[in-house]
Amino acid sequence: MIETEGSIKGDAEVTALETDRGSSMRRVLNAVPRAGRLRSQHGRAVAADALLMLFARAASQGATFIMMVMVARVLGASEFGLFSFAMTAALLISEFPGTGLDMTAVHLASTRWVRERPIADLILRVAGEAKLMVAVALATLGLATADFVSTTLFGRPELATPLRVAFLAAPAMALAQYGLAVLQTYQLFRRCSLVTLGAGLAKIVAALGIFVLGLFTLGAAMASLLAGVYLGLVLSCVLVPGPVLKARGVRASQARHIFAYGKWLVVATFLGSVANGLDIIALTYLSSPDVVGLYSSGRTLAMAIPLVSSTVLAMLLPKASRITDRRALIRYIARAEALVAALAAGVGGLILVAPWLIELLFTQQYGAATGLFQVMALAYTVDLLAVPLWTLLLAKNRPDALAIMNVALLVIVVPAFMLAIPHLGAMGAALVFLAWKVLGGLASAGWVFHIMPAGETRMLVNDERC
């Protein structure tokens, strides 16, 4: 058979086409393992960042813990009770608008992150400006009314100085947390870790310096607390990404957007913080400072558990807010629930060694706090298990659910504290605290199952079992 020039050319084109197809297929096949390696590397990077952030928070919490132990050992239960009241009041004041506004900014900015980065930066800036104005206003009001509140409301003039310290520390705490929220939105977890470590290091250096110089009084301890929180604020401000500070746009529209989503979340987190600190506030009001000091020693040891909870929430929320597929979100939450279940199992060992730890760290005068610690450790473990459920509610734009739950629980918890503390003392406060956490966990699960379709509910349960 004789081949013409046209047929030869046609065969050549076919051969070239097949070669191109073959090379394209090889490129696709080669890309599959490469993509897998990239996902694996990304997963390892995320895990490393999570561990680094957890370590940084643990170190910072450890610094606070060392300060608390030093105050408890050197000053005794009574003055330790006053110091604990100042710490609790500062945390409570810093939570308005506090974590609720931070989480609102993280969620709304994360949803705009890919396609509208300038709007995301503007949302973060507007939230920060709002938080600054509220923090300054609260501090000014609190400093002016500290004497009135301590004498008239509590009937304890000795609480005036702790209240002033609380109102001075609260703005720095609130704004430093906002800085961390911005870094979390950018997923700059190493910077988050640096800020957290720096704040903790500042606290411990100030406290140790005062202790070494022999000036470790209650006033000096409160001064070291203020120094630590304000140094943490400075470090947080230095590391905030420049685009947030330079963001421009129509602030009013973003403020309305933040208010529309965040009003319920601010209420929810503030009421949750009120309930978290209500045990110390109620004990201060209904009992003596030495009882507050005894209770606070067990509570201080248990605070390692909410440290893990806050770290898990900080890592889960940005990614959960970016997931648009409902089933993918459910799978993500189910895997997170399995993770926190494993973490919660480790709390059991901490509870078992509680008697030895209490006497080692706080001396034998705090031995009665062992049972208090064990009850509160169980309470915080319930909170840890509920963190993925909170993440799901926030990712599905249901912060109102958290607000409604916290209002309902406060209605129950406040009279429960008032009834239990006069009869059972510190243990009564601990038992009410545990009951509140259990009811809150059950309510969170109920809300999730209420708002999710039946098929997705079954998928969540099945994935958790796996």
C-alpha positions, 0 to 999 in steps of 0.5 A, a space after each residue: 500500500 502506497 502512503 500519500 503525503 496527506 496520509 502520512 501527515 494525518 498519521 503524524 497528527 494522530 500520533 502527536 495527539 495521542 502523545 499529548 494525551 498520554 503526557 497529559 494523563 501522566 501529568 494528572 497521575 503525577 499530580 495526584 500523589 503530589 496533591 496528597 503530599 501537599 495536603 499531608 504537609 498542610 495537615 502536619 503544619 496545622 497540627 504543629 501550629 496547634 501544638 505550638 499554640 497549646 504550648 504557648 497558652 500552657 506556658 502563659 497559664 503556667 506563669 499565672 498559676 505560679 503567681 497564684 501559688 506564690 500569693 497563696 503560699 506567702 500571703 495565706 488564704 485570706 489575702 489570696 482570696 482578695 487577689 482571686 477576687 481581683 483576678 476574677 473581676 478583671 476577667 469578668 469586666 474584660 468580657 464586655 464586649 470581650 470574647 463575643 466581639 472577638 469571635 464575631 470579628 473572626 467569623 465575619 472576617 473569615 467568611 470574606 477572607 478569600 474574595 473580599 480581603 479588604 472588607 475582612 481587614 475593615 471588619 477587624 479594625 471596626 471591631 477593635 475600635 469598638 472594643 477600645 471605646 467600650 473598654 476605656 468607658 468601663 474602666 473610667 466608670 469602674 474607677 469612679 465607683 469602686 468605693 461605692 460598689 465595695 462598701 454599698 453592694 458588698 459591704 466590704 471596704 477592703 474590696 475597693 483596691 482589688 476592684 480598682 486593680 480589676 478595672 485597670 487590668 480589664 482594658 489591657 486584657 480585652 485589647 490583648 485578646 482582640 489582638 490575638 483574634 486578629 492573628 487567629 483570623 490571619 492564621 498567624 498562630 506562631 505570632 499568637 504563640 509569641 504574644 501569649 508566651 510574652 505576656 506570661 513571661 512578663 507576669 512571672 518575671 514581675 512576680 519573681 522580681 518582687 518576691 526576690 526583693 522581699 516586697 511580696 505583699 498583696 499590693 505588690 502582687 496586684 502591681 505585678 499583675 498589671 505589669 504583666 497584662 499591659 506588657 502583653 497588650 504592647 506585644 499584641 499591638 506590635 504584632 497585629 498585621 499592618 493591613 488591619 491598621 490601614 484598612 479603609 472603607 465605610 465603617 458604619 455599614 460594617 459596624 451594622 454587620 458586626 452588630 447584627 451578627 455579634 449582639 447575641 454572641 456578645 450577650 452569650 459570652 458575657 453571660 457565660 463569663 458571669 456564670 464562670 466567675 459567679 462562684 468567686 463573686 458569690 463566695 466573696 459576697 456570702 463568706 469570708 476571704 479565707 474561704 474564697 482563698 481555699 476555694 480558689 486554690 482548687 479552682 486555680 489547679 483546675 484552670 488547666 482544662 479551660 486552657 485546652 478548651 479555649 485553644 481548641 475553640 481558637 483553632 476550630 472556629 476560623 476553618 469551620 467558618 470557611 467551610 460552606 458544605 454542610 456535610 463537610 462541616 459536620 465531618 469536621 466537627 465530628 473529628 474535633 469531638 473525637 479529639 476533645 474526647 481523647 483530651 478529656 480522658 487525660 483529665 482522669 489522671 490529673 484528678 487521681 493525683 489531686 491530693 498530692 498536687 494540692 499539698 505540694 503546691 499550696 502546702 497542707 493548709 490548703 489540703 481541704 481544697 482537694 475535693 473542690 478541685 476534683 469537682 471543678 475538674 469534672 465541670 471543666 471537662 464537660 465544657 471541653 466536650 462541648 467546644 465542638 458543639 459551640 463551634 458548630 452553632 457559631 459556624 451555622 450563624 446561631 450565636 443566639 442559641 448560646 445567648 438563650 442557653 446562658 440566660 436560662 442557666 443564669 436564672 437557675 444558677 444564681 439562686 442555686 449559689 445563694 442557697 448552696 453556699 450558706 449551707 455547704 460553703 465552698 463545696 456548695 459553690 463547686 457542686 452548683 458549678 458542676 451542675 451548671 456545666 452539665 446542664 450547659 453541655 446538654 443544652 448545647 447538644 439539644 440545640 445542635 440536634 434541633 437545628 440540624 436535619 435528621 440525616 446530618 444528625 445521624 452522620 454526626 453521631 456515626 462519625 463520633 462513634 468511629 
